[in-house]
């Protein structure tokens, strides 16, 4: 891949100054990718250009957010039409036609009976809302969550996050019990088949309910695929088996679809579809607005209506955000991007899977559709290698490809390109990935 050569000393000094200004006024815990962070200034299609004139193929989509890529006419025109009306905001105290139309689409697509929708600004807010609904409906502060999960950065969503790297406080407004489901590598489960593992997890859930939890537990919140957790996922059918047990006790089930919605996994429009079960509520955000901030909850009508006091969202579902979201959702459906995700996901997986056999640093390649992860370990020991993931991040950027990283131990490369990815772009990115990871592996063994 060729990079535009637009860098000069003046530009480098400007970027160094911007980085210093960032560090002076932004929190220390606000991480930046790369040894020399980049400033993105423009985008077109599935490519981005930084302030130094370098162009990159984007395989991370602003953390699984720019579903359609960049400078999409349909989304841009919808936003500009709304801006031309002179109304960017009125609040939910007034009727919002675009909000109603978007809610109708999402309710229909959800498969949840008599569904209602509430809009927020982010996935964190969406999960907070779902937790509020469930705990209020059940009159309980007890919540089940999954180990290795991530649900947001706020007080309540941090409490149900099962990944220590993202838990900034031991304090919690909730009483949380964590379940197995994505930890097949543990010695106790390593030898089990999918069916055996599901049986073991369900038995553990029953034991948690019998021993650790008081009656009237509120809900289970779970991601069908754990993005931040390193693209780990329960075997298909586990969440349905969990729901059978939950239903026996009246416990609600919330599917966190912030990263898995809108056909990204290829096989289903919502990630939970892989388990053949309809949850009581689903949360969503990220890719719905193609970069414009919007999130929300779709839930059974009786569950959504449970709150006894007034509530609203000042900016949630505002006219600009819903204009972008309506255009994005229509584009996804009209262009059959779920099918595209399934097809090109297989192209990428077919090219990445062999690395497990050929490169000692690659322990696993996993994912669904255009949501993939590659786990890196130290050759010889098999220990998690976050330093190799960091090196691979640099190596792909140097070759003109943007990816992400995550995982419980920071050693998983994350790929989530826009759903508009073309096959030639998929193969181009695949070539860079193989070359970059191979170089990192060779350096680790030298």
SEZA-188278 format. One line per 10 residues: number of its first residue (from 1); their letters; for each residue x, y, z of N, C-alpha, C. Coordinates in steps of 0.001 Angstrom, whole numbers, plus 500000, padded with zeros to 6 digits. Layout:
NUM	A	X/Y/Z/X/Y/Z/X/Y/Z  ... $
***
This chain:
1	XXXXXXXXXX	500846/498821/500000/500000/500000/500000/500889/501240/500000  500543/502222/499173/501349/503425/499062/500766/504532/499929  501625/505226/500639/501207/506351/501451/501551/507655/500752  500641/508636/500883/500944/509954/500353/502060/510575/501176  503030/511155/500501/504183/511714/501213/503976/513216/501403  503200/513579/502438/502892/514993/502649/503526/515554/503890  504456/514873/504480/505019/515274/505771/506222/516180/505570  506308/517273/506310/507497/518092/506338/507780/518494/507772  508907/519164/507986/509301/519518/509353/508289/520431/510024  507728/521364/509257/506748/522280/509827/505508/521523/510301 $
11	XXXXXXXXXX	505071/520575/509489/503893/519783/509866/504194/518931/511088  505387/518334/511146/505766/517528/512301/505771/518365/513576  506287/519580/513480/506295/520470/514641/504871/520831/515059  504002/521040/514068/502607/521364/514379/501934/520218/515112  502185/518981/514660/501599/517823/515311/502163/517641/516716  503452/517868/516891/504059/517764/518212/503449/518779/519165  503177/519971/518650/502546/521008/519460/501131/520607/519855  500390/520043/518908/499018/519613/519205/499015/518518/520262  499959/517587/520178/500051/516519/521173/500358/517097/522560  501262/518057/522622/501583/518682/523903/500371/519403/524474 $
21	XXXXXXXXXX	499622/520089/523611/498399/520775/524067/497366/519773/524561  497236/518640/523855/496319/517576/524275/496670/517087/525674  497928/516800/525903/498365/516268/527191/498205/517286/528314  498247/518561/527957/498123/519605/528977/496692/519780/529463  495710/519530/528601/494324/519839/528961/493395/518636/528997  493842/517465/528500/493004/516272/528509/493488/515328/529609  492596/514465/530131/492993/513583/531231/494061/512575/530826  494906/512225/531792/496006/511293/531533/495507/509920/531136  494284/509559/531567/493761/508239/531253/493096/508172/529874  493088/509276/529137/492517/509297/527792/493604/508869/526798 $
31	XXXXXXXXXX	493615/507594/526482/494713/507010/525703/494658/507447/524244  495830/507488/523630/495979/507731/522198/496732/506560/521574  496275/506102/520413/496993/505060/519695/498303/505596/519120  499293/504715/519015/500557/504908/518319/501569/505719/519131  502843/505358/518910/503938/506077/519558/503915/507547/519159  503606/507807/517903/503386/509175/517425/501931/509276/516995  501048/509779/517858/499621/509821/517540/499341/510603/516257  498272/510228/515583/497910/510875/514324/496615/511669/514480  496490/512718/513681/495273/513525/513617/494596/513243/512293  493366/512727/512322/492615/512454/511106/491907/513743/510676 $
41	XXXXXXXXXX	492074/514121/509420/491489/515383/508958/490444/515220/507866  490448/514077/507163/489441/513895/506117/489261/512413/505828  488125/512103/505168/487843/510718/504820/486981/510626/503584  487109/509535/502874/486303/509274/501689/486201/507776/501509  484978/507280/501363/484811/505840/501231/485254/505151/502500  486189/504221/502390/486694/503500/503556/488143/503870/503870  488518/505087/503450/489880/505558/503683/489888/506888/504415  490951/507083/505203/491122/508295/505994/492467/508925/505664  492551/510241/505823/493801/510963/505605/494141/511747/506853  495414/511678/507259/495818/512400/508466/496390/513770/508114 $
51	XXXXXXXXXX	496757/514533/509155/497213/515907/508973/498529/515997/508226  499244/514883/508130/500512/514876/507395/500336/514405/505954  499093/514185/505546/498816/513788/504178/498886/512302/503916  499041/511507/504951/499097/510055/504784/497680/509483/504727  497467/508574/503807/496150/507966/503626/496176/506523/504122  495084/506132/504798/494987/504802/505411/493680/504126/505013  493736/502827/504842/492530/502009/504757/492065/501757/506187  490785/502006/506446/490283/501943/507818/489655/500581/508102  490262/499848/509022/489731/498555/509455/489238/498607/510904  488993/499812/511427/488501/499898/512804/487259/500781/512919 $
61	XXXXXXXXXX	487023/501623/511934/485769/502386/511808/485433/503203/513051  486441/503888/513600/486166/504731/514763/485620/503945/515936  486181/502777/516181/485712/501793/517176/484312/501295/516800  484222/500639/515661/482996/499960/515212/481833/500945/515065  482104/502135/514571/481089/503193/514561/480753/503708/513173  481747/503921/512319/481476/504450/510980/481057/503302/510062  479825/502888/510241/479292/501700/509579/479395/501773/508065  479183/502960/507514/479164/503128/506066/480438/503753/505530  481416/503977/506387/482612/504657/505952/482448/506164/506045  483015/506892/505064/483134/508343/505189/482605/509056/503941 $
71	XXXXXXXXXX	482054/510257/504199/481526/511119/503138/480472/510389/502319  479499/509826/503026/478414/509087/502377/477312/510071/502011  477011/510187/500753/476095/511220/500267/474726/511137/500943  474209/509930/501091/472862/509788/501660/472795/510316/503090  473822/510048/503882/473841/510521/505268/474107/512023/505302  475080/512473/504526/475398/513906/504492/474185/514724/504054  473485/514276/503025/472332/515019/502529/471210/515066/503561  470994/513957/504279/469935/513931/505300/470233/514924/506411  471491/514984/506844/471877/515926/507900/471772/517361/507396  472216/517609/506172/472170/518972/505627/470738/519447/505430 $
81	XXXXXXXXXX	469844/518538/505032/468434/518918/504895/467858/519356/506229  468215/518626/507294/467712/519002/508613/468325/520333/509062  469611/520510/508847/470258/521777/509214/469652/522947/508447  469290/522716/507195/468716/523775/506372/467369/524245/506907  466717/523381/507679/465448/523784/508286/465665/524703/509489  466911/524806/509939/467219/525717/511039/466963/525152/512414  466629/523856/512497/466331/523247/513793/467268/522056/514015  468265/522260/514873/469162/521169/515236/468704/520486/516514  467874/521180/517294/467485/520643/518594/466173/521264/519071  465310/520400/519647/464126/520907/520347/463904/520207/521673 $
91	XXXXXXXXXX	464472/519021/521861/464310/518136/523026/463107/517234/522860  463041/516211/523694/461959/515230/523617/460656/515737/524206  460622/516981/524631/459359/517566/525104/458443/517940/523946  458959/517827/522719/458175/518104/521529/458165/516863/520642  457138/516760/519798/457089/515663/518843/458237/515801/517845  458926/514692/517594/460042/514672/516657/459753/513593/515611  459400/514018/514410/458989/513071/513367/460093/512059/513056  461325/512542/512901/462423/511642/512591/462665/510625/513684  462466/511027/514932/462643/510111/516056/461587/509013/516021  460341/509392/515764/459255/508406/515695/459495/507427/514549 $
101	XXXXXXXXXX	459900/507945/513396/460136/507081/512245/461278/506103/512508  462334/506577/513148/463450/505696/513467/463042/504642/514492  462286/505047/515501/461828/504100/516520/460948/503016/515903  460113/503403/514961/459259/502412/514303/460091/501367/513556  461129/501821/512872/461998/500883/512142/462694/499927/513093  463276/500479/514162/464034/499648/515104/463112/498674/515825  461934/499140/516227/460975/498255/516895/460605/497089/515985  460374/497388/514703/460015/496328/513741/461161/495346/513551  462374/495853/513441/463534/495002/513199/463959/494202/514422  463540/494636/515601/464005/494005/516843/463455/492610/517057 $
111	XXXXXXXXXX	462247/492352/516578/461598/491074/516855/460998/490983/518246  461140/492032/519039/460582/492057/520393/459102/492413/520304  458229/491631/520923/456789/491904/520837/456437/493269/521445  455578/494004/520725/455069/495300/521207/456208/496188/521717  457268/496270/520937/458477/496970/521363/458299/498486/521379  458999/499114/522310/459125/500566/522368/460608/500918/522429  460929/502161/522021/462322/502580/521889/462549/503886/522638  463683/503967/523333/464121/505211/523977/465517/505528/523471  465733/506772/523032/467012/507153/522453/467893/507894/523450  469195/507613/523346/470212/508246/524191/471317/508783/523280 $
121	XXXXXXXXXX	472426/509190/523882/473547/509724/523111/474678/508719/522902  474670/507608/523637/475803/506687/523590/475389/505311/524078  476303/504346/523888/476073/503000/524393/476089/502946/525900  476956/503731/526518/476982/503800/527975/475619/504220/528513  475058/505297/527959/473738/505758/528411/472656/504719/528126  472778/504048/526994/471792/503021/526655/471803/501905/527686  472997/501442/528056/473090/500378/529055/472641/500849/530422  472946/502095/530775/472431/502657/532032/470904/502620/532046  470294/502980/530922/468830/502993/530840/468266/501588/530990  468881/500622/530323/468405/499240/530421/468516/498721/531846 $
131	XXXXXXXXXX	469609/499049/532521/469774/498628/533920/468732/499296/534813  468437/500565/534535/467407/501267/535306/466050/500592/535116  465708/500272/533882/464428/499618/533607/464330/498280/534325  465382/497462/534216/465345/496115/534786/465288/496145/536308  466116/496983/536927/466126/497028/538396/464832/497610/538940  464260/498551/538213/462976/499116/538646/461854/498087/538484  461846/497387/537349/460801/496396/537094/460827/495270/538113  462016/494891/538531/462159/493749/539423/462304/494149/540892  462470/495442/541145/462629/495886/542529/463861/495313/543178  464962/495225/542408/466176/494589/542897/467396/495281/542324 $
141	XXXXXXXXXX	468477/495318/543121/469740/495877/542623/470693/494784/542161  470232/493547/542109/471093/492429/541727/471080/492217/540217  472279/492111/539650/472419/491960/538206/473430/490855/537916  473130/490062/536911/474084/489090/536386/474802/489696/535193  476107/489485/535107/476900/489953/533971/477907/488873/533616  478577/489055/532502/479523/488056/532023/480951/488449/532377  481767/487461/532678/483192/487719/532826/483759/488228/531509  484712/489132/531597/485409/489706/530436/484550/490690/529648  483417/491101/530216/482504/491987/529499/482928/493451/529612  482360/494270/528733/482512/495729/528810/481177/496351/528426 $
151	XXXXXXXXXX	480660/497255/529282/479357/497866/529018/479359/499385/529093  480522/500018/529332/480553/501474/529352/481443/502018/530446  481537/503347/530502/482492/504007/531387/481835/504691/532588  480501/504651/532680/479809/505353/533771/479795/504499/535039  479261/505068/536101/479253/504401/537406/478539/503057/537347  477325/503044/536780/476561/501807/536723/477113/500812/535733  477532/501274/534547/478023/500335/533540/479404/499797/533889  480203/500586/534600/481475/500056/535102/481217/498932/536096  480151/499082/536878/479828/498072/537891/479536/496710/537270  478967/496683/536060/478631/495408/535429/479669/494991/534386 $
161	XXXXXXXXXX	480769/495709/534307/481857/495362/533407/482764/494335/534073  482995/493223/533386/483773/492126/533964/485195/492069/533466  485775/493232/533205/487137/493326/532691/487893/494330/533555  488833/493845/534337/489502/494681/535332/490201/495890/534717  490645/495773/533468/491331/496874/532810/490442/498108/532672  489118/497899/532722/488181/499000/532516/487359/499316/533763  487726/498759/534912/486991/499024/536154/487789/500041/536987  487317/501263/536987/488036/502328/537675/487615/502516/539122  486612/501771/539561/486158/501925/540938/485621/500601/541456  485939/500309/542700/485385/499114/543347/483988/499394/543883 $
171	XXXXXXXXXX	483622/500659/543950/482288/501028/544421/481254/500706/543347  480048/500398/543755/479035/499990/542795/477634/500299/543305  476741/500778/542417/475339/500942/542797/474552/499646/542664  475226/498590/542155/474562/497326/541890/475279/496183/542592  474552/495121/542827/475096/493889/543394/475247/492914/542232  476484/492699/541788/476729/492011/540526/477331/490627/540748  476818/489638/540001/477357/488282/539993/477784/487956/538564  479018/487483/538407/479569/487247/537068/479475/485775/536670  479125/485563/535406/478929/484224/534875/480038/483852/533893  480208/482545/533708/481089/482042/532667/480386/482171/531310 $
181	XXXXXXXXXX	481178/482036/530253/480579/482056/528925/481573/482287/527807  482686/482936/528137/483698/483183/527094/485095/482800/527572  485149/481934/528571/486439/481574/529174/486779/480101/528930  486614/479676/527683/486860/478272/527332/488311/477860/527545  489231/478832/527637/490648/478499/527775/491031/478113/529192  490116/478293/530147/490421/477914/531530/490573/476392/531635  491459/475904/532514/491697/474462/532624/490429/473646/532864  489491/474207/533610/488276/473460/533929/487400/473198/532706  487557/474022/531661/486662/473917/530501/487365/473514/529212  488672/473491/529220/489465/473358/528002/489100/472120/527187 $
191	XXXXXXXXXX	488800/471037/527833/488562/469769/527131/487102/469563/526732  486237/470499/527090/484805/470317/526856/484406/470670/525432  483417/469962/524910/482779/470340/523653/481897/471561/523898  481362/472147/522827/480434/473264/522996/479264/472869/523888  478703/471707/523616/477548/471249/524402/477937/471043/525861  479106/470450/526084/479563/470235/527450/479828/471539/528176  480397/472506/527453/480670/473809/528054/479366/474530/528404  478396/474483/527501/477096/475100/527779/476467/474471/529014  476523/473141/529114/475965/472461/530288/476667/472914/531570  477989/473054/531512/478745/473477/532696/478383/474905/533087 $
201	XXXXXXXXXX	478221/475782/532093/477875/477181/532380/476476/477299/532965  475541/476521/532416/474166/476562/532924/474114/476022/534352  474883/474973/534611/474937/474427/535974/475495/475471/536940  476489/476213/536486/477067/477266/537326/476057/478381/537574  475288/478762/536552/474244/479772/536737/473243/479320/537799  472816/478079/537715/471865/477581/538717/472476/477620/540116  473774/477331/540193/474449/477350/541492/474543/478788/542030  474819/479749/541146/474857/481156/541558/473497/481587/542106  472434/481215/541403/471094/481590/541856/470733/480914/543176  471265/479720/543387/470937/478980/544615/471769/479419/545806 $
211	XXXXXXXXXX	472931/479993/545560/473847/480269/546673/474189/481739/546867  474513/482441/545797/475045/483803/545940/474000/484889/545801  472915/484612/545095/471924/485638/544792/470695/485503/545676  470161/486653/546043/468878/486678/546746/467746/486587/545721  466513/486341/546165/465390/486279/545223/465191/487599/544480  464453/487529/543374/464066/488707/542596/465246/489416/541952  466217/488649/541509/467339/489224/540777/466818/489934/539532  467437/491059/539160/466862/491926/538131/467058/491391/536720  468313/491209/536296/468530/490864/534892/469914/490274/534679  470081/489691/533509/471386/489380/532953/471625/490350/531810 $
221	XXXXXXXXXX	472793/490992/531793/473199/491807/530653/474418/491140/530026  474371/490942/528705/475447/490193/528037/475634/490689/526617  476884/490688/526161/477224/490989/524774/477276/489675/523987  476621/489594/522843/476744/488386/522023/478174/488136/521554  478920/489213/521290/480358/489139/521019/481019/490238/521830  482027/489890/522618/482692/490868/523477/483781/491578/522680  483471/492780/522190/484424/493508/521373/485642/493955/522143  485435/494740/523194/486544/495197/524027/487244/494003/524661  486504/492953/524936/487062/491757/525546/487932/490929/524626  488095/491373/523375/488984/490659/522472/488277/489735/521512 $
231	XXXXXXXXXX	487039/490084/521132/486243/489301/520177/485949/487895/520685  485879/487756/522010/485446/486498/522603/483925/486424/522564  483393/485225/522479/481945/485055/522374/481536/483729/522968  480359/483664/523587/479851/482374/524046/479494/481502/522859  479580/480199/522996/479149/479334/521898/477673/479564/521594  477333/479498/520320/475938/479713/519922/475018/478804/520730  473973/479407/521282/473000/478655/522072/473152/478835/523563  474308/479299/524036/474483/479448/525480/473531/480485/526058  473388/481626/525399/472528/482667/525950/471055/482253/525923  470679/481411/524971/469320/480852/524981/469146/479899/526157 $
241	XXXXXXXXXX	470170/479089/526425/470113/478172/527569/470056/478960/528876  470816/480045/528941/470734/480921/530120/469311/481476/530272  468720/481915/529165/467392/482548/529251/466332/481560/529741  466474/480294/529396/465525/479306/529917/465530/479303/531438  466726/479369/532020/466847/479401/533480/466326/480725/534016  466675/481828/533354/466215/483148/533797/464688/483208/533818  464070/482663/532777/462609/482695/532687/461946/481949/533842  462590/480906/534318/462038/480163/535458/461925/481047/536696  462789/482063/536767/462838/482934/537945/462295/484340/537665  461811/484572/536461/461304/485897/536116/462398/486930/535898 $
251	XXXXXXXXXX	463638/486492/535743/464773/487396/535566/464823/487863/534110  465042/489136/533898/465049/489727/532569/466399/489498/531871  466379/489565/530545/467605/489407/529764/467788/490618/528850  468938/491283/528989/469288/492440/528170/470471/492064/527287  470318/492200/525979/471420/491948/525042/472074/493281/524688  473352/493404/525005/474119/494611/524685/474595/494494/523236  473905/495204/522351/474180/495138/520912/474918/496377/520419  475588/497070/521323/476260/498309/520951/477267/498074/519828  477962/496931/519837/478933/496637/518784/478444/495607/517774  477414/494843/518098/477032/493700/517260/475776/493927/516428 $
261	XXXXXXXXXX	475132/495077/516538/473887/495321/515811/474137/495695/514350  473042/495823/513610/472999/496361/512249/473671/495434/511228  473716/494130/511527/474222/493159/510567/475723/492963/510583  476417/493544/511546/477885/493471/511548/478392/492037/511636  477714/491163/512369/478203/489787/512490/477918/488945/511245  477206/489509/510295/476974/488827/509028/475829/487845/509049  475816/486946/509994/474811/485889/509998/473450/486357/510504  473416/487423/511325/472163/487924/511875/472216/489443/511969  471032/490087/511937/470978/491548/512028/471367/492022/513422  470970/491260/514446/471388/491496/515821/472261/490315/516250 $
271	XXXXXXXXXX	473290/490575/517001/474193/489517/517408/473516/488388/518153  472480/488725/518918/471797/487719/519729/471104/486673/518870  470901/486989/517587/470244/486040/516691/470970/484707/516598  472282/484713/516839/473051/483472/516794/472605/482486/517857  471921/482974/518884/471495/482113/519993/470031/481705/519874  469346/482198/518854/467971/481779/518620/467022/482162/519730  467212/483353/520294/466374/483781/521407/466096/485270/521268  464912/485698/521724/464543/487119/521718/464660/487644/523143  465520/488645/523368/465689/489177/524721/464529/490090/525122  464499/490472/526377/463484/491417/526851/463827/492837/526419 $
281	XXXXXXXXXX	465116/493100/526258/465572/494426/525827/466897/494281/525095  467158/495214/524180/468453/495298/523513/468921/496749/523552  470205/496921/523783/470787/498256/523723/471584/498395/522433  471679/499615/521925/472382/499855/520669/472989/501250/520705  473933/501498/519812/474570/502820/519680/475525/502746/518499  476736/503284/518690/477839/503228/517730/477390/503385/516285  477305/502273/515547/477152/502344/514100/475844/502890/513580  474856/503128/514415/473550/503558/513929/473603/504916/513235  474418/505842/513719/474457/507184/513146/475610/507415/512201  476379/506363/511887/477564/506480/511036/478489/507602/511501 $
291	XXXXXXXXXX	478686/507674/512806/479586/508667/513374/478883/509789/514104  477597/509990/513842/476809/510961/514595/476325/510284/515874  476467/510971/517003/476211/510342/518300/474739/510008/518495  474450/508717/518666/473099/508269/518993/473180/506858/519569  472337/506571/520536/472214/505246/521120/470784/505037/521562  470527/503912/522209/469170/503713/522685/468905/502310/523194  467660/502115/523606/467168/500833/524099/465882/500500/523359  465749/499268/522919/464481/498760/522416/464076/497633/523346  462848/497705/523859/462409/496751/524886/460917/496484/524761  460490/495409/525422/459052/495155/525530/458362/496405/526060 $
301	XXXXXXXXXX	457197/496690/525512/456496/497900/525905/456241/498007/527388  455840/496894/528018/455552/496943/529446/456813/497204/530262  457963/496712/529787/459218/496971/530478/459646/498424/530287  459520/498938/529082/459899/500326/528825/459038/501296/529617  457784/500942/529844/456851/501848/530531/456893/501739/532046  457818/500971/532601/457785/500641/534020/458178/501797/534933  458930/502771/534435/459439/503826/535312/458295/504662/535887  458288/504890/537205/457170/505593/537838/457304/507114/537825  458503/507624/537620/458718/509069/537670/459003/509607/536269  459060/510917/536147/459358/511535/534864/460799/511265/534436 $
311	XXXXXXXXXX	461012/511228/533142/462358/511124/532621/462354/511631/531182  463524/511977/530681/463677/512423/529300/465140/512338/528922  465427/512676/527691/466811/512814/527246/466902/514105/526453  467665/515054/526954/467730/516358/526298/468183/516229/524856  469259/515512/524629/469813/515390/523289/469502/514059/522620  469082/513046/523376/468841/511727/522801/467782/511773/521708  468109/511237/520535/467157/511207/519428/466866/512568/518851  467837/513493/518907/467613/514845/518387/467477/514825/516866  466966/515902/516267/466689/515887/514823/467894/515592/513942  469081/516092/514309/470270/515837/513494/470668/514362/513584 $
321	XXXXXXXXXX	470723/513847/514816/471144/512454/515013/470181/511477/514348  468881/511731/514469/467925/510788/513880/467881/510910/512361  468186/512077/511827/468298/512205/510372/469431/511324/509867  470589/511401/510546/471726/510564/510161/471406/509087/510351  470760/508754/511467/470474/507354/511771/469450/506756/510807  468414/507507/510480/467437/507008/509511/468095/506727/508170  468970/507652/507732/469654/507460/506459/470607/506274/506520  471308/506114/507637/472248/505006/507790/471531/503663/507793  470464/503569/508564/469729/502308/508655/469110/501941/507308  468551/502925/506618/467994/502662/505290/469073/502168/504334 $
331	XXXXXXXXXX	470254/502771/504419/471353/502388/503532/471784/500938/503815  471899/500586/505087/472274/499218/505460/471307/498199/504860  470015/498499/504973/468992/497575/504488/468922/497564/502965  468951/498750/502356/468809/498843/500904/469987/498212/500165  471178/498278/500767/472377/497761/500108/472798/496377/500628  471948/495756/501441/472185/494401/501954/473594/494263/502544  473928/495180/503442/475280/495181/503997/475521/494035/504970  474460/493474/505530/474646/492280/506366/475221/491145/505525  474708/490973/504318/475231/489950/503410/476676/490233/503051  476988/491497/502834/478365/491885/502518/479300/491564/503682 $
341	XXXXXXXXXX	478821/491812/504904/479634/491506/506087/479926/490021/506187  478935/489201/505915/479133/487749/505975/480126/487292/504918  479994/487799/503702/480845/487359/502590/482294/487793/502789  482506/489068/503102/483873/489561/503226/484506/489145/504552  483681/488879/505557/484218/488322/506789/484868/486979/506540  484262/486180/505674/484843/484876/505335/486139/485030/504542  486200/486050/503681/487435/486316/502940/488569/486614/503916  488296/487474/504895/489314/487837/505872/489687/486654/506757  488686/485919/507229/488968/484776/508096/489777/483707/507361  489452/483486/506103/490171/482472/505324/491638/482839/505171 $
351	XXXXXXXXXX	491935/484142/505135/493312/484563/505015/494057/484647/506326  493320/484828/507423/493959/484993/508734/494088/483681/509504  493150/482771/509339/493188/481516/510099/494505/480751/509945  495077/480664/508721/496318/479900/508576/497476/480433/509416  497408/481693/509855/498488/482253/510657/498628/481534/511997  497536/480937/512470/497596/480191/513733/498562/479020/513612  498628/478439/512426/499513/477287/512198/500919/477703/511796  501045/478863/511159/502348/479228/510587/503151/480205/511445  502491/480966/512324/503195/481958/513139/503040/481623/514623  504125/481352/515324/504039/481012/516749/503413/482110/517608 $
361	XXXXXXXXXX	503449/483349/517143/502905/484463/517922/501377/484530/517856  500768/483870/516891/499316/483954/516706/498651/482739/517351  497952/482997/518457/497317/481903/519195/495922/481591/518693  495216/482609/518198/493831/482385/517769/493399/483497/516832  492498/483147/515928/491782/484116/515093/490313/483808/515256  489523/484798/515595/488112/484537/515886/487258/485745/515502  485953/485527/515504/485028/486605/515211/483915/486140/514299  483047/487096/513933/481918/486818/513049/481744/488011/512118  481511/487729/510838/481296/488805/509890/482476/489753/509881  482185/491052/509841/483239/492066/509856/483491/492533/511279 $
371	XXXXXXXXXX	483791/491561/512133/484108/491800/513539/485063/490686/513947  486372/490950/513786/487365/489889/513921/488453/490260/514906  489053/489232/515505/490143/489435/516446/491257/488430/516228  492485/488854/516532/493655/487980/516433/494421/488078/517744  494575/486951/518432/495232/486920/519737/496721/486632/519573  497552/487508/520149/498995/487365/520037/499608/486931/521367  500560/485996/521280/501233/485458/522469/502738/485449/522236  503487/485266/523310/504942/485202/523195/505341/483814/522675  506115/483773/521601/506555/482468/521074/507330/481686/522126  507015/480424/522224/507727/479564/523164/507016/479380/524478 $
381	XXXXXXXXXX	506378/480448/524994/505704/480348/526291/504186/480351/526160  503675/480960/525085/502231/481059/524925/501583/482073/525844  502398/482878/526528/501842/483899/527423/501283/485070/526616  500222/485714/527104/499674/486880/526398/500763/487919/526142  500737/488513/524955/501807/489435/524554/501235/490788/524138  500875/491621/525110/500373/492957/524756/501407/493782/524005  502699/493530/524271/503744/494280/523576/503769/493944/522082  503429/492702/521733/503375/492333/520322/502138/492936/519648  501040/493024/520389/499846/493685/519842/500140/495153/519565  500855/495806/520491/501222/497205/520285/502145/497344/519079 $
391	XXXXXXXXXX	503081/496416/518932/503994/496454/517788/503237/496236/516479  502264/495333/516490/501468/495070/515288/500618/496278/514922  500122/496997/515930/499352/498212/515680/500218/499233/514941  501467/499379/515393/502394/500297/514732/502733/499812/513327  502950/498503/513187/503355/497952/511898/502256/498090/510841  501012/497926/511234/499920/498100/510271/499763/499567/509896  499891/500468/510871/499789/501901/510554/500882/502318/509578  502092/501842/509823/503211/502180/508924/502934/501728/507503  502145/500661/507349/501831/500117/506034/500500/500635/505497  499888/501594/506206/498684/502238/505696/497372/501596/506072 $
401	XXXXXXXXXX	497326/500899/507210/496095/500258/507664/495849/500608/509121  494623/501004/509445/494245/501306/510822/493436/500153/511393  493877/499603/512524/493154/498569/513246/493085/498982/514710  492496/498138/515559/492438/498415/516994/493047/497268/517784  493028/497418/519095/493480/496317/519956/492658/496316/521235  492650/495172/521907/491875/495036/523132/492150/493695/523775  491118/493129/524389/491273/491869/525093/491543/492086/526566  491253/491079/527351/491433/491161/528797/492869/491526/529152  493810/491042/528372/495230/491288/528657/495888/492173/527600  495080/492849/526792/495600/493802/525823/496388/493197/524688 $
411	XXXXXXXXXX	496162/491927/524389/496981/491231/523378/496193/490782/522160  495037/491404/521912/494199/491006/520784/494077/492169/519792  494388/491911/518533/494162/492879/517475/492690/492829/517085  492083/494018/516924/490657/494104/516606/490474/494694/515213  489653/494028/514399/489321/494513/513069/487807/494607/512928  487326/495796/512552/485897/496006/512332/485723/497068/511251  486008/496711/509994/485920/497690/508907/484475/498151/508690  484281/499263/507995/482922/499644/507598/482245/498507/506831  480936/498416/506964/480196/497353/506285/480148/497556/504777  480581/498724/504313/480635/499017/502883/481938/498542/502250 $
421	XXXXXXXXXX	482753/497819/502990/484033/497331/502498/483857/496588/501172  484768/496859/500224/484781/496137/498947/485763/494971/499027  485572/493985/498145/486426/492808/498211/487891/493154/497974  488169/494066/497038/489562/494425/496790/490183/495112/498012  489367/495871/498751/489851/496494/499983/490082/495444/501064  489190/494467/501125/489366/493382/502103/490677/492647/501852  490958/492358/500594/492183/491627/500269/493413/492513/500465  493287/493800/500200/494380/494743/500445/494709/494806/501937  493680/494951/502767/493892/494985/504213/494435/493671/504736  493941/492575/504178/494423/491249/504576/495913/491104/504290 $
431	XXXXXXXXXX	496336/491565/503134/497753/491486/502780/498613/492264/503772  498144/493447/504152/498889/494259/505118/498931/493568/506474  497804/493035/506918/497753/492352/508201/498734/491189/508255  498710/490353/507232/499599/489193/507202/501059/489636/507209  501383/490636/506400/502762/491128/506323/503211/491724/507649  502344/492550/508268/502705/493226/509510/502867/492238/510661  501920/491321/510811/501992/490361/511908/503152/489397/511692  503421/489047/510466/504564/488175/510176/505859/488855/510571  505970/490157/510303/507176/490909/510681/507324/490984/512185  506225/491209/512886/506255/491262/514350/506626/489900/514921 $
441	XXXXXX	506084/488854/514351/506405/487499/514806/507889/487194/514602  508422/487547/513440/509833/487286/513164/510738/488029/514144  510370/489274/514442/511165/490067/515382/511103/489459/516786  509938/488933/517152/509792/488333/518489/510622/487073/518644  510885/486375/517537/511639/485116/517584/513131/485308/517335  513514/486520/516974/514942/486749/516636/515794/487012/517872 $
***
